[in-house]
Amino acid sequence: MKRPILFFLTLSFSNVILFAQNKIFLYPEKAKDIINKNIYGHFAEHLGHCIYGGFYVGEGNNKIPNKDGIRLDVVEALKKLKVPVLRWPGGCFADTYHWKDGVGPKADRPSMLNVWWGNVKEDNSFGTNEFLNMCEMLGAEPYLSGNVGSGTPQELADWVKYTTHPNGSSPMTDLREKNGRTDPWHVKYWGLGNEAWGCGGNMKVEYYANVYRQYATFMTNWNNSDKLYRIASGASDDDYHWTEVLMKELPQNMFDALGLHHYSVINWGKKGSSTDFSEEEYFTTMQRALFMEELV
């Protein structure tokens, strides 16, 4: 009985030696494809402590190191991730957010009720200037999600002017200078609504296509000299009818991208912990995430 055991041990040891001698050579100069860095973009919404207490602790906070209220420890942590693009203010929150309530002196900003996430009262102390300045600190491209659900085309057009147009070119740029910022931030990415089939208005796709065209028309000129990247609210999971209608009905000169939505949640009734999960739960989540490949 001893000989087979000795043979097994010897064979196993030999395999270890063989594997240890294997080498992998990488030749980056011969790579044919480049992965777009923006697929690693991040998303910030007024949900839980993501914004207040997370990114932002207020200008008067002397306990947590910050710059104009932006937490420096969070900035340093996100810098290590090299966030390419950061989307804000939502999410469902975006279609209830009115950007003009979040600019100007903090004491003059009206409060709002966050009806989507806990009916929390917010004071609007974190707004457009704070977010875009934070993106500059991170070296990330900002992605603003416009309010199509409860806003107006004029409101979105004014937001574009406030953030992107040169100084002195409109009342919105005068307002920007009054609020302490002379140069524009040159925001490129703009979402026209979020989950329009759900929390963004419970719209039918045919109706949303018309609404999209209206908003896209007035947010820039016909030639899009602002060079905006306009992103439509994509389908929920495998609603291919939604995608087909938008691809047919949205004019090419008004439409640059489609924001597909897919959640790799195992059980909506019991989502579980974001940090304490089993190996099976991890691989199931990864498997479901791969469904995005089919949607694309």
Secondary structure, 3 states (H helix, E strand, C coil): CHHHHHHHHHHHHHHHHHHHCCCCCCCHHHCCCCCCHHHHCEECCCCCCCCECCCECCCCCCCCCEECCEEHHHHHHHHHHCCCEEEECCCHHHHHCCHHHHCCCHHHCCCEEECCCCCEEECCCCCHHHHHHHHHHHCCEEEEEECCCCCCHHHHHHHHHHHHCCCCCCHHHHHHHHCCCCCCCCCCEEEECCCCCCCCCCCCHHHHHHHHHHHHHHCCCCCCCCCCEEEEEEEECCCHHHHHHHHHHCCHHHCCEEEEECCCCCCCCCCCCCCCCCHHHHHHHHHHHCHHHHHC
